[in-house]
Amino acid sequence: MEKLPPAKGINQTNKAKSNFVLIVLFALPLIAYLFFLNGEHKFKTLPVVKESIGSIDNFKRLEDNATLQLKDSLTIITFLGKNPYQRIGYISNINEKVYRKFHEFENFQMISIIDTSGTDDMKDVYYQLKTNTDLTDWHFLTGNDQSIKEFFNSLGTDLELNSDLSSDYAFMVDKKARLRGRPGNDEEDEVIGYDTSSLAAINKTMVDDIRVFMAEYRMAFKKNRSEKIKNDE
């Protein structure tokens, strides 16, 4: 039987494929980071604007009375007050532009705080949302007037709660329970609370800042993992 000639180029092809795979593996995190940094954001990380804020231990989750914590999670906080149904426009805006886009990110959670008098009202909103939104990472916490005011004031902003203890603004808290935002400078205003009154308002700064916020943690995670692998070798 005639012998087949040895295949040519296999080693070179395999080597080229290996090099391509390595390039992709190293390039993807950078591409992802650049994607998260699209828009007009001027920070590589989202600045800390307050080192510590109040505890949410006095609030109970609507569905099971459980308590939650801010540490070890990337948290978006909103205040729905005594009449959550009247806030349905704000809720829809942040659901569409923020929660649905980012809730699958690891350790992400959304917390909405409601006065105990608005519990029944909130249940109607909750079941409406649940028909087309996975609410696994969106927690609705109830508390009394005093607890809500104290926690809001602990954020240390110039903003005030509305008369029904709601707010038009959302707040961003990191894994160390620190408040994040834009401290302001000669070129732009301070942004600590993010206006949720319209989709345009959310798009203007909040979505961009969340991308930077999450990219920061993605890069930190990859760096820590690389260092661990290196130390284990």
N, C-alpha and C positions, 0 to 999 in steps of 0.2 A: 504493500500500500504506500502510495506516495505521501511523504511527510509534508504537512502544511508549513509554510514559512512562518517564522515567529512574528507575532503581532508587533507592530511598531507604534510607538507613540502612546502606549497605555500608561507607562510610568509618568510621562510628561503630562498626560491628560489628568491623571489622578492628582498629581502635584498641583496642577493649575486649579483644579476644583477645590483642593484643600486650601490653597491660598485665597481663593475667592470666598470660601466660607469664613475663613478667619477675618478677612476684610469686612465682610458683612456683619459679623458678630461684634467687631469693634466699632463699626460705623453706625450701626442702628441706634445705640444709646445716644450718640451725639446728634443724630438726625432727630430723634424723639425730643431731645432737649431743645434743639433749635425750633422744633414745631411748637413746643409749649411756650417758647419765648416769642412767638409771633405777636403781632400787634405793636403797640407803642410803649410797652413797659420798659422802663430804664433800669430796673434792678435785676441782678442775677439771682437774688433771693428776695423774698418779700419781707420787708423790715419788721422787727418786733416794735410795736408802739406802746405796749404795756407788759411788764414782766410777769405780772400775776393778776388774776381776776377772781371774783368770788366763786364759791362752791355751788354746785347744783344739787347738793344732798337734800335740800328741803323740797325738792320737786319729785313728783311721782309720775311714772309713765301711764298714759291714759288707759291702755289696754290691759295692764296687769299690775299696776301700782309698784312696779320695780323702780329702783333708783339707778341712775347712770353716773358716769364720771367723764370728765373732759380729757384727762391724761391718756396718752397712748392712742389718741384718735385725732384725725383732722376734722374739725367740726365747723359747720356753718350754723349760726344761731339766729333765729327770728323770734319776734314777739307778736303773738296774735291776740292777746288781751282778752276782754270779756265777751266780745262778739266776733268769733272767728269767721262766721259765715259772711260778715260784712267785709272781710279781708280776702275774699275768694279771688279777686283780681290779682292781688299781690302773691297769693299762694300759687296761682296758676303760672304767673310769670317766673317765679323762682323754680317751680317744678320743671317747666319747659326748658329754661336756659341753664339751670345749674344742676338740680338733682338728677334728672334723667341722663345728663351728659357725664356726670362724675361719680355717681353713687357706687359704681362697681370698682372704683379705685380702692385698694386695700386700706382698711382702717378709716375710711370716710364715713361720717355720719352727719345727718341734718337733725337739729333740735329746734322744735318750735314750742314756745312757752305760752301757756294759756292760763288765765285766771280760773279758779275753781267754778266760778259762776257761769263760765262759758263751756262747761264740759258737754252738755247735751248738744249745744250748737256745734261743737267740734266733732262730735260723733257723726253728724250729718255730712260735714266736710270730709271726714276721714273715709267714709264709705263711698262717697263720690270719687275721691282720689283713687281708691283701691280698685275701682273698676278697670282702670287702664294704666296703673302705675304700681310697680313693685315697691311697697313701703317698708321693706325689711330694714333699710338703713335710715329711715326717717322716723324720728321719735317725737311724740307729742307729750310734753310734760305739763302737769298741772301744779299750781301753787297759789297761795293766798296773795293778797295785795302787797303786803309788807315784803314778802320774800321776793316777789317780782321786782319791786322798786329797789330793794337792796342789791339784787344781782345786777340789774341794769346800771345802777350807779357805780358799781364796782368796775365797770368797763372804762370809766374815767373819760368819757367823751363829752363834748359840748352839746350833744343831742339830748332831747327830752322825750319821755314817753308821751303818747297821746292820752287824752282824758280817760280812754277805756283800757289803758295799760298796754296798748299795742304800739308798734313802731313801724315806720315805712322802711326801716333800714335792717340789713343783715350784717352779721359780724363773723369774722374769721378767727378761729382759735387753733393753735398748733398742738402737737402731742405733749408739750410741756405746760399746757394750759396758759399759754401766752397769747395776747391779742396781736394779730398781724394787720398791717395796712400800709398806707403811704404817709410818711411823716410830714410831707409838704416841703417846698423850697421856693426859691424865687420864680421858678418856671411853672409850678403847678400847686394846686391847693392840697391841703391835708385830706386824706381819705382814710377814715377809720371805720365808719359804717357805710355800707353799700346800698344805695338807693334802689329799691325793688318796685318802684311805682310804675315802671314801664319796661318793656323788653329792651328798648333802646338804652335806657339808663343802666340796665344790667350788663348789656353788651359793651357799654362804653369803658368800664373799668373792671367790673367784678369778674367776668369770665376770664379776662386776660390775667388778672391777679391770681385766680385759682389755678390756672395753668402753670404759672411760675411757682406757686406754692407747692403744687404736686411734683413738678419737675425737680424741685430742690430735694424732696424726699426720695424720689426715684434715683437721683444721682448719688445721694448719700448711701442708699441701700446697696447700689452696685459697687460703690467704693468699699464699703464694709465687707461685702461678700468677697471681693477680690483680695482684700487684705487677709481675710480668714483663710481663703484657699492657699494664699502664699505662705501663711504661717503654718498650715497643716502639711506643707510639702516637706 
